Amino acid sequence: MEKIFDIPNETLSNQPTDEEIRFITAYLEKQFSEIENIDLTTKTNEERKSLFATISSIKNAIADLLSPDGGNYHKLLKELNIKLNFENRLSNIIGMLSKYISLENKYQTGNVTSLINVVHNPSYGYKTFELNDYLNKLILLQPLTDEEVELLSKNNKEQIKPLKHLSDYLNHLVIKYTEGQTNAGSKLESSPIVFFLRDTLLLYLGARRLQAKGASLDARAILINRRLIHSFISSEGINSIYKKSYNLIFQLLSVYQGKFSKEFIEKYKQMFKSSVTQPEIQLLHFISEYMNEVLGDKNNFVGVDTAAHGTMPLLTHVATDRLNSLEMYTSTPWLYEFYSLNIFVSNFPNMRTLESLVSQEELFQFSYISEGKIYVTETCDPVVISKAKLEIGIFLNIIDKNISLTI
């Protein structure tokens, strides 16, 4: 069998549910069968690139699920190979498409985990901040000059690409949710836009900069992630609350027909609350009180995430009725259709390049909760701090140049 994915330690594997395996298998079989029966000689170059992007998205989404950050779902790969001959067929399709794709496009099928090239060194220690104080500190950072960005761009073009992707996404949100634009007069217009950290840190900082310059935005940020969820579990083992939140998506999709909607959300909430543990009750109460503090007298908010499965926004839906709308950069390929009304782009091959930016992956992390407030630790590693500040400075420069004129 052709081996595409490297699994260094299979003993760390998490077990996917039968519903998840069936859902992903059905999607992959449909995609593979369609592509395998296409006569590529009759397709235009753009059509072939689109097919290549689809396959690249599939490959990198599976690679992400196999990674420690993605959940170590090694048994999913085993099941896909049994049911689909997955790796062999994927390899054959990549080889078939590669004959028609120029070299500059082939980077899309690279190993996405190798893109994380800066990891903080724990030996430098950490500084602890209350989350709001920390975000206020980051908001003070200034954009780099055009000359500085141009100098950095000469040797770092690939690293700047994800920042431009995020800039395009923020521009989309600004157009959609500011006064005088597409949604003028709608109820969403006055709703705060709440960014789910950490993967949206740059988007939040960009939105706050635009807000300070006069944009009709009300940008806020919350930190609800796996580390925070796990802090409500006494054991050091598997993050059972996150696993339940994730698995419920596929359990419900096994019987639900349609797109992401209020109907789906209500069914998801019912399933989650049908059997809750004490840690889950405590977590949901915390999220509810947390959102009350963040929102104040605002009744509803728009949630923004880069997302893959939408797990954190869905968990927030369970805890509060105030999440009125959801915006996601993209999703895993098998959920494109389901989230099609909520995602900015589909067939995005390099989701991990957005989520593994140093400023969002290595600079800071959840530490603990005390008296209802969230505390984070920032690494003192000088390399990470320097790299993160460069990312933020470049991103704010891009925002100033590309979005300010739309306000």
N, C-alpha and C positions, 0 to 999 in steps of 0.2 A: 504493500500500500504506500502511496505517495504521502510523505509526511511534510506538512506545511507549518504546523504549529509546534513549538518547542515547549514541553511541559517538564520543568526541572524536578518537581516534587509532586507526584500525583496523590500522595497521602493527604495533602492539604485541600483536596477537592470538596466542594459543596455539592449537594445533591439537587439537581433541578427537579421540579415537579413534573408529573406526567402531562399536565395541562400545558406547561411551558414547552416541553419537548414536542408535543403534538402541534402546537401553534407554530413554532419555529420550523418544524419539519414540513408542514403544509406549505408555508411561505417559500421555503428554499426549493422544494420539489417543483413548485410552479415556476419559479424564476429560472432554475436550471433547465427544466424541460423546454421552456420557451427559447432560451438562448442557444441550447444545444441544437435546436431545429431551425435556427436562423441561417440563411445563406448570407454571410457577411459581405460577399462580393456585390450584393444588390443594395447594400446600405451606404449612406453617405458617411463621410468622415465624422461629422458631428453625431450621427446616430451611433456609430461605433464607439465614440468617446463616451456617450451616455451609457451604453452597455458596460463599458469598462469601469465607469464610475459606480454603477450599480454593484458590480462584482467586487470592486475595491471596498465599497461600503460594507458589504457582507463580510469580507475577509477581516477587515479591521474591527468590525463590531464583535465578531467571534473572538478575535485576539484580545479585545478589551475584556470580555467576560472571563477569559482564561487567566487574566492578570490578577495579582493580589488586590489591586484597587478595584477591579471590576467584579470580584467575588470568588475567584478561583473555581469557576464552574467547569472543571476538567471533565467531569462525568457527562456533561452536555455534549462535548466533542465525541466522546466514546459512543454515545447513543446516536448522534448524527452520522457517524461512520457506519454503524450497524444498519441504520434505517435507510440511509441515502447514498452510502459510499461517498461521503461528503468530501473528504480531502482529495480523493482521486478525481472526482468530477470538478471540483473547484480548480485544481491544478490544470486539468485539461482545458477548461474554459479560459483561464488566464493565459495559457500558452496559445490558444486559438486566437484570442483577441489581441495578444501582444504583437502578432505579425502585422497588425494594421495600425498600431498605436505608436506614435513617435516617442522617442526616449524621454523627452521632458515630461510626459504624462505618466510614465511608468513608476514614478516615485510613489504614486498613490497606493500601490500594493506592498510597500515596504512594511517592515515590522514597526507598528505604531509605538510599542513600548520603548524602542530605542530613541525616540524623540525626547525623552526625559533625560537631559544631559547634565542637569545640575541638581544635586541632592544635598540638603543641608547637613552639616557636620554637627552632631549633638554635643561634641566636646566643647564647642564655643558657648554653650549654655543658652538660656532664654530669658526674655523679659516678659512680665505679665501685665496685661492691660484689661480694663473693663472694655467690652466690645465697642460701645459708642465712643469712648475716649480714643480708642485705637483708630476707628474710622475717621474721626475728626482730625487726627494726626496725619493720616494718609491724604485727606482732602487738601491739605496745605501744600502737597507736592505740586511742582509746576511742570509744564510741558517743556520738552527739549526744544531748542531752536531748530529752524530748518537746516542750518549748516551742520548741526550736531547729528540730526537724523540722516542727512545725506551721507555723512562720513561713516556712520554706523551701517547704513544700508549696503554699502559696497561689499562688505564681507558677510552680511547677515540677512540676505534677501528672503531666505526661507523662513527665518524666525520672525520676520516682520509680516509675512502673509497672514498668520492667524489674527494679528492685531487689526489688519484691514478687514478681515472677515467680521470681527466683532464691531468694528466701526460701521460697517454696512448694516448690521443688525440693529445697532443703536439708532442709526438714521431712520430705519424702518419704524422703530418704536416711537421716535419723536414725531414723525409724520402722522402716525396713527393716533397718538394720544395727546397732542398739544392743541390748544385752541386755534381756530381758524384753519385747521387742516381737515383731513378726511372725516374725522368723527365729530366735527363741531356740532354742538347741540345734543350730543348723546350723553347718557348717564356716566359713561366711562371717562368722559373728558375731565371731570373733577376728581376722579379716584386717584389715590396715591399709587405710584408704580413701585412695587416692593421687589427688590432683587434678592434671590436666594443665594447667599454666600456658601462656599467660597468661590465657586466657578463663575460667578458674575461680578467679582470685585471690580474688574476694569470697567465693565458696563456701568456699574454704580458710580464709580469715580467720574466717568465721562458724563453721566447724566447730571451729577451734582455740579460739575463745571458748567454745563450748559444752563442749568437752573440758575447758577450764580450770575450768568451773563444775560439773563432775562427770559430764558425759555419758560413757557407755561407748563413746567413739570413739577411734580411733587415726588421726588425720588427718595426712597427709604430702603433700608437693608435689614435682613434677618439672617440669622445663622441657625439653620436646622439641617444637620447632616448626620452621617453615621456615627461619628464620635459622640455627638451630643446625645443621640438616641441611646447609644450603648451605655452612657453614664447612668441611665435609669435601670440598668440590669446589674444585679449583684455579682453574677458569675463573670469569669474572664473568658468564657467560651464564645460560642457563636452569637452574633447579634440577632437574637430571635425576633425582636420587634421589626427590625429592618427586613429580615427575611420574610416575615408575614406580610408586611406592606408590599413587598415586591411580588411575592407569589400570588397574592390576591388579584393582581392585575390579570394574570393569565387564567386563574380559576374563573374569574368573571367573564373574560373574553371567550372562554370555551362555550358559554351559553348566550352571551350578549351579541346581538347583531347591530351594527351601526358604528358611528363615530363617537369620539369623546364628547360628552354632553352632560347636561344636568341630570338626565336620567341615569347615565352611567355612574356619575358621582354619588347619587343617592343610593344606588345598589351597592356600590363599593363601601360606603359608610355603613350600610346595614350589615354587610358581610363582616366588616372589621369589628363592629360592636356586638355582633351576635355572641361572641365569646371573648371576653377581655380579661387579661391578667391584671394584678395590682400594679405592676410597673407600667403597663400600657395606660391604665387609668391616670396614673401620676404624670406620665408623659403628655397625654392629651390635655390634661388640666394645665400643665405648664405652657404648652403651645398656645392654648386659648388665652391665658393671662398675658403671655408674651405678646401676642398679636393685639390685645387690648391696649397694652402699653405703647406699642409701636404706632398704632393707628389713632389713638386718642378718640376724638369725636367723629372720625371718618367711618362711615358704615361699611364700605366695601373697598377692595383694592384689586389691582391687577398684579398678578404674580409673574415674575420673569425668571426664567432659568435657561441654562444652555441645554440641560436635560439629555437623557437617553431613553429612560423609561417613564419619567414623570413621577417617580416614587415620592420625593419630598413634597411636591405640591399636593399630591393625593393624600398624603398623611396629614398635611395642613388642612385639607378639605374635611377630613374626619373630625378634626379638633375645633374648627370654626366655620361658620356660614358666611364669613366676611370676604372670602376669596371669590371675587366676582367673575374673573376672567383669567385665562392662563396663556402666556406666550412662551414658546420654546424655540431655541435656535434650530434644533433638529431632534431626531429620535433614532432609535435603532431601526434598521431597514424594515424589519417585520412589523413595525408599528407605524410606518409612514402613513398608511391609509387610515388607520384609526385616529391618529393625531393630525390629519391633513389640514384641518381648519385652524390648528394652533401652532404649527411649525413654520419657521421662516424659510428653510431650505430642506429639500430631500436630496438623497444621493450625495451626501457629504462624506467623503471617504476618511477624513482625518479629524474626527471628533476629539480624539485624545490630544491633538495639538492645541485645542482651545482649553481643555481641562487641565493640561499639564504645564501651562505657563508658570514660570517660577513664582511670580507674584501671587498666583492663586493656589499653587500646589505646595510650595516649600516655605514661603515667607512667614506664614502664621497658621495656627490651628486652634481648634477648640481645646480649652483646658478644663474648666469646671463651671458650675453654677453655684452662686452664693446669694442668698436673700433675693432670689428671683432675677438676678442679673447674670449675664454671660461673660465669662472671662476667657481671654485668648492669650496664647504665648507667641511671641515673635522670636525667631531665631536670631542669635547674635553673630551668625556666620557672615563674615564680611563679603564673601563672594555672592552669596544668595541675596543679601541686602542690596549690593551694587547692581546685580542683574535685575532684581525686582524693580528697583527705582528706574532703571533704563526702560524696562517694559512700560511702566506707568508713564514715564516722560514721553516716550515715543507715541503711545496711544493717545495721550492728551493732545499732542501735536497734530496727530491725524484728525482728531475730533475738531480741533480749532479750524483746520483747513477744509474739512469735508462736510461738516454739519452746521457750522455757525450761520451760513448764508440761508439755510432752510427755515430759520426761526423767524 
